[in-house]
Amino acid sequence: MKRVGLLFFVILFSLVTCLSINAAQPHQEPSLWQVYQQSLKSAKYVDLTHTIAPTIPVWSGFGPSKFEATINPKTGKPYTYKEDGFEATHYDLSTDQLGTQLDPPAHWNPDYPAIDELPATFAVRPLVIIPIQDKVAHDPNYHLNVKDIQDWEKKHGRIPEGSVVFVRSDWSKEWPNPELAIRTQFSGVKLEALQFLHLKRHILFHGHEALDTDSTPTLEGEAWLLRNGYTQAEGVANLDQVPETGALVAIGYPKLKGGLGGYARYIAICPPDWKYGISVGQIPESPLQKADKPLHWDKKLGVRVR
């Protein structure tokens, strides 16, 4: 009986000692949380996305879009803050190819994924910025070529596999000039450059500032991409505020069933010492800061403004 009691005491002592040691040791933070605390929290965030509005440039074949206040079907009147405590918006969008976009391959080939079928792994990727704005300034129809890519690699090293490559042309600096949608000459990306990026460097996708990949009569670059299962970004903005190397890009888009285009949002995550962007904690986030003026419906513009 004494032996049983002694054994019980030894087990109990060992358990208490083990618990005391574990309690004394600091709990190790999960690795991805460490990534956030050590890198992402202090990073600079830059929005690369145009705001969608009824007046932004769009191909004439799609036509204009329209925003309206959401109507209460019981009363036939718009919801109001005063009467209902909230308001909402009805969007009559002429196309899913509008503004800053993510083109899934199903846009040109039904055998490949639609926007809702893209994998979740698209979420965060290394971001490469290849600048051609100086050449576009001399030739508005200039297209990125293989030599431009090789020159970038001589300076920065090999483009990472699985990365996103955005081509800076500064075309978007004229946004939202409606003439942008009707110009036949604009900055783009040559077919051989696209093939080099995908077949030699195995990137995830590329992006450009214009609303089409190239200005050829058949859109040969866009055709090759989408008909062969590749995605692309169009209508990206603010590439002059992102470093050519060293940033990440966060990618978001609505999961529209069978969607052939996506109203995408791209956020560049830049190093903490980068001169552009904002960091976590720099502005109020939760709760968000109250605006100086309330939103109100502008009948002339067809949107809510402050």
Residue pairs with C-beta under 8 A, 6 or more apart in sequence:
29 37
40 269
40 280
41 279
41 280
41 281
42 272
42 279
42 280
43 269
43 270
43 271
43 272
43 277
43 279
43 280
44 269
44 270
44 271
44 272
44 274
44 276
44 277
44 278
44 279
45 267
45 268
45 269
45 270
45 277
45 278
45 279
45 280
46 238
46 241
46 242
46 267
46 268
46 270
46 276
46 277
47 237
47 238
47 265
47 266
47 267
47 268
48 100
48 166
48 236
48 237
48 238
48 239
48 242
48 249
48 266
48 267
48 268
49 99
49 100
49 236
49 237
49 264
49 265
49 266
49 267
50 56
50 99
50 100
50 172
50 175
50 176
50 235
50 237
51 99
52 98
52 99
52 263
53 67
53 176
53 301
53 303
54 64
54 65
54 66
54 67
54 301
54 302
54 303
55 176
55 178
55 301
55 302
56 98
56 99
56 175
56 176
57 175
57 176
57 177
57 178
57 179
57 180
57 181
57 211
58 64
58 65
58 94
58 95
58 97
58 98
58 181
58 211
59 97
59 181
59 211
60 181
60 182
62 94
62 95
62 97
62 98
63 94
63 95
64 94
65 91
65 92
65 93
65 94
65 95
65 98
66 91
66 92
66 302
67 89
67 90
67 91
67 92
67 302
67 303
68 89
68 90
68 92
68 302
69 78
69 79
69 87
69 88
69 89
69 90
69 297
70 78
70 79
70 87
70 88
70 89
70 90
71 77
71 78
71 79
71 90
72 78
72 79
72 84
78 87
79 86
79 87
79 88
80 87
81 87
89 304
95 261
96 115
96 256
96 259
96 260
96 261
96 262
96 263
97 103
97 107
97 234
97 260
97 261
98 261
98 263
99 235
99 263
100 233
100 234
100 235
100 236
100 237
100 263
100 264
100 265
100 266
101 233
101 234
101 235
101 261
101 262
101 263
101 264
102 115
102 118
102 231
102 232
102 233
102 251
102 253
102 261
102 262
102 264
103 222
103 225
103 226
103 231
103 232
103 233
103 234
103 261
103 262
104 112
104 113
104 114
104 115
104 117
104 118
104 226
104 231
104 259
104 260
104 261
104 262
105 112
105 113
105 225
105 226
105 227
105 228
105 229
105 230
105 231
106 112
106 113
106 114
106 115
106 117
106 226
106 258
106 260
107 226
107 260
107 261
108 222
108 223
108 226
108 227
109 226
109 227
109 228
109 229
112 226
112 229
114 256
114 257
114 258
114 259
114 260
115 253
115 254
115 255
115 256
115 259
115 260
115 261
115 262
116 255
116 256
116 257
116 258
116 259
118 231
122 204
122 231
122 251
123 250
123 251
123 252
124 248
124 249
124 250
124 251
124 269
125 162
125 163
125 164
125 204
125 248
125 249
125 251
126 160
126 162
126 163
126 164
126 247
126 248
126 249
127 163
127 164
127 166
127 242
127 247
127 248
127 249
127 268
127 269
128 152
128 156
128 159
128 160
128 163
128 164
128 165
128 166
128 203
128 244
128 245
129 165
129 166
129 168
129 239
129 242
129 243
129 244
129 245
129 247
130 144
130 148
130 149
130 152
130 165
130 166
130 167
130 168
130 244
131 168
131 239
131 244
132 142
132 144
132 148
132 167
132 168
132 169
132 187
133 168
133 169
133 170
133 240
135 142
136 142
136 169
136 170
136 171
136 187
137 170
140 185
140 186
140 187
141 185
141 186
141 187
141 188
141 215
142 169
142 187
143 187
143 188
143 189
143 190
143 193
143 214
143 215
144 167
144 188
144 189
144 190
144 193
145 190
145 192
145 193
146 190
146 192
146 193
146 196
148 193
149 159
149 193
149 196
149 197
149 201
152 159
152 244
153 159
155 244
156 244
156 245
157 245
158 201
159 165
159 197
159 201
159 203
161 201
161 202
161 203
162 202
162 203
162 204
163 203
163 204
164 203
164 204
164 205
164 206
164 207
164 233
164 249
164 251
165 197
165 203
165 205
165 206
165 207
166 206
166 207
166 208
166 233
166 236
166 239
166 242
166 249
167 187
167 189
167 206
167 207
167 208
167 209
167 239
168 209
168 239
168 240
169 187
169 208
169 209
169 210
170 209
170 239
170 240
171 180
171 186
171 187
171 208
171 209
171 210
172 209
172 235
172 236
172 237
172 238
172 239
173 240
174 180
175 237
180 186
180 210
180 211
181 211
184 215
185 215
186 210
186 212
186 215
187 208
187 209
187 210
188 208
188 210
188 212
188 213
188 214
188 215
188 221
189 206
189 208
189 213
189 214
189 221
190 214
190 221
191 214
191 220
191 221
191 224
194 206
194 213
194 221
194 224
194 225
195 224
197 203
197 206
198 225
198 230
204 231
205 230
205 231
205 232
205 233
206 232
206 233
207 232
207 233
207 234
207 236
207 266
208 232
208 233
208 234
208 236
209 235
209 236
209 237
209 239
210 234
210 235
211 234
211 235
212 219
212 222
212 234
213 219
213 221
213 222
213 225
213 232
213 234
214 220
214 221
214 222
222 232
225 231
225 232
226 232
233 264
233 266
236 266
238 268
241 268
241 276
241 277
242 268
242 270
242 276
243 270
243 271
243 274
246 270
246 271
247 268
247 269
247 270
247 271
247 274
248 268
248 269
249 266
249 267
249 268
249 269
250 266
250 267
250 269
251 264
251 265
251 266
252 264
252 265
252 266
252 267
253 262
253 263
253 264
253 265
254 262
254 263
256 262
268 277
270 276
270 277
272 279
283 289
291 306
292 306
293 306
294 306
295 304
295 305
295 306
296 304
296 305
296 306
297 303
297 304
298 304
298 305
